[in-house]
Amino acid sequence: LPIVREIVEAHGGRVAVTSQPGAGSTFVVTLPIATGKSHFQAYLDWRVGYSERRGEPFTLVLIAAEPGQTHGSRTPGSMRDRVHPMVRSSDAVLDHDRAGWVAVFAPVRRSEATALLSRIREHLASEIGTRLVTVAFPEEARTAVELTVALDAAIPAA
């Protein structure tokens, strides 16, 4: 049940239960109608709400190779596929709304994200023009809107 609750809440839903001794329990899962938000934006909204409820910070790292740049000697593949081996199981990796950019949500303060950033830099060192952008919640931005504005200001226009 805790896993179901986490999945449902990650999708903006709720789980309710009614129980009568000897008669059993009824679980009701309510999910919102799709809003048209991108997967990234929906996850960002959920992550901010989750972090606020639990008082847990997170650092959002965006990674991309500059358009037209090569991958050096690295194996070709999507940036998300290349980033996945560098993160911990508690980190979430997903495509950003801007093509070629990948988002890593690390449930740590910026000061604790240095090991992650070092791994990413080390593994992508041969990739010419790789860019990293980081924003920490709630240290630098306290809402999903503030995080989006900070990210938009830090990455080049499409």
C-alpha positions as CSV (number, residue, x, y, z in Angstrom):
1,L,0.0,0.0,0.0
2,P,2.8,2.5,0.6
3,I,4.1,1.9,-2.9
4,V,0.6,2.3,-4.4
5,R,0.2,5.6,-2.5
6,E,3.6,6.9,-3.7
7,I,2.8,6.0,-7.4
8,V,-0.7,7.5,-7.2
9,E,0.5,10.7,-5.5
10,A,3.3,10.9,-8.1
11,H,0.5,11.2,-10.7
12,G,-1.3,13.8,-8.7
13,G,-3.9,11.4,-7.3
14,R,-5.2,10.3,-3.9
15,V,-5.8,7.0,-2.2
16,A,-8.7,6.7,0.3
17,V,-9.8,3.7,2.4
18,T,-12.9,2.8,4.3
19,S,-13.0,-0.2,6.5
20,Q,-15.5,-2.1,8.5
21,P,-14.4,-4.8,11.0
22,G,-15.4,-8.2,9.6
23,A,-16.7,-6.7,6.3
24,G,-13.4,-5.8,4.7
25,S,-11.9,-2.7,3.3
26,T,-12.5,-0.6,0.2
27,F,-9.7,1.3,-1.4
28,V,-10.5,4.2,-3.8
29,V,-7.8,5.5,-6.1
30,T,-8.6,8.9,-7.7
31,L,-6.4,10.2,-10.5
32,P,-6.7,13.6,-12.2
33,I,-7.6,14.0,-15.8
34,A,-4.5,14.6,-17.9
35,T,-3.6,18.3,-17.9
36,G,-1.5,18.4,-21.0
37,K,1.7,19.1,-19.0
38,S,4.9,17.6,-20.2
39,H,6.3,14.6,-18.3
40,F,9.1,16.8,-17.0
41,Q,6.7,19.6,-15.8
42,A,4.4,17.1,-14.1
43,Y,7.3,15.4,-12.3
44,L,8.7,18.8,-11.3
45,D,5.4,19.8,-9.8
46,W,5.1,16.5,-7.9
47,R,8.7,16.6,-6.7
48,V,8.3,20.2,-5.3
49,G,5.1,19.1,-3.5
50,Y,6.7,15.9,-2.2
51,S,9.8,17.8,-1.0
52,E,7.6,20.4,0.7
53,R,5.5,17.8,2.6
54,R,8.6,15.9,3.7
55,G,10.9,18.8,4.3
56,E,13.4,17.2,1.9
57,P,15.6,19.3,-0.4
58,F,16.6,18.3,-3.8
59,T,19.1,19.4,-6.5
60,L,17.9,19.5,-10.1
61,V,20.7,19.0,-12.6
62,L,20.2,19.6,-16.3
63,I,22.7,18.1,-18.7
64,A,23.1,18.5,-22.5
65,A,25.6,18.4,-25.3
66,E,25.6,21.6,-27.3
67,P,23.8,21.2,-30.6
68,G,26.0,19.9,-33.4
69,Q,28.7,18.7,-31.0
70,T,30.2,15.2,-31.1
71,H,30.2,12.6,-28.4
72,G,34.0,12.2,-28.6
73,S,35.0,8.6,-27.9
74,R,31.9,7.8,-25.9
75,T,29.3,5.4,-27.2
76,P,26.6,7.1,-29.1
77,G,23.1,7.1,-27.5
78,S,20.7,9.4,-25.9
79,M,22.0,11.7,-23.2
80,R,19.6,10.0,-20.8
81,D,21.0,6.6,-21.5
82,R,24.5,7.9,-21.0
83,V,23.6,9.7,-17.7
84,H,21.7,6.7,-16.1
85,P,24.9,4.8,-15.0
86,M,26.2,7.9,-13.2
87,V,23.3,8.4,-10.8
88,R,22.1,6.7,-7.6
89,S,18.9,4.6,-7.4
90,S,17.3,7.5,-5.4
91,D,17.9,9.9,-8.3
92,A,15.3,10.4,-11.0
93,V,16.4,10.8,-14.6
94,L,14.1,12.0,-17.3
95,D,14.1,14.0,-20.5
96,H,13.7,17.8,-20.2
97,D,11.2,19.7,-22.4
98,R,14.0,21.1,-24.5
99,A,15.4,18.5,-26.9
100,G,18.7,17.1,-26.0
101,W,18.5,18.1,-22.3
102,V,18.2,15.6,-19.5
103,A,17.1,16.3,-15.9
104,V,18.4,14.6,-12.9
105,F,16.5,15.1,-9.6
106,A,18.9,14.2,-6.8
107,P,17.2,14.2,-3.3
108,V,20.1,16.1,-1.7
109,R,21.2,19.7,-1.0
110,R,23.5,21.4,-3.6
111,S,26.4,21.0,-1.2
112,E,25.8,17.2,-1.1
113,A,25.5,16.9,-4.9
114,T,29.2,17.5,-5.6
115,A,29.9,13.7,-5.9
116,L,27.1,13.4,-8.5
117,L,28.4,16.4,-10.4
118,S,31.9,15.1,-10.3
119,R,30.8,11.7,-11.7
120,I,28.9,13.4,-14.5
121,R,31.8,15.7,-15.4
122,E,34.2,12.7,-15.3
123,H,32.1,10.5,-17.5
124,L,31.2,13.2,-20.0
125,A,34.7,14.8,-20.1
126,S,35.3,13.6,-23.7
127,E,32.0,15.2,-24.9
128,I,32.8,18.5,-26.4
129,G,30.4,21.3,-25.3
130,T,28.6,19.4,-22.5
131,R,26.7,21.8,-20.3
132,L,25.5,21.4,-16.7
133,V,23.0,23.6,-15.0
134,T,22.0,23.1,-11.4
135,V,19.2,24.6,-9.2
136,A,18.6,23.6,-5.6
137,F,15.3,23.4,-3.9
138,P,14.5,25.2,-1.6
139,E,17.8,27.0,-1.4
140,E,17.6,28.8,-4.7
141,A,14.0,28.3,-5.7
142,R,11.0,27.6,-3.5
143,T,8.3,26.7,-6.1
144,A,8.1,24.8,-9.4
145,V,7.6,28.2,-11.2
146,E,10.8,29.6,-9.6
147,L,12.7,26.5,-10.6
148,T,11.4,26.7,-14.2
149,V,12.3,30.4,-14.4
150,A,15.8,29.7,-13.1
151,L,16.3,26.9,-15.5
152,D,15.0,28.9,-18.5
153,A,17.4,31.7,-17.6
154,A,20.4,29.3,-17.5
155,I,19.8,27.3,-20.7
156,P,20.0,28.7,-24.2
157,A,16.8,29.3,-26.2
158,A,15.8,26.5,-28.5
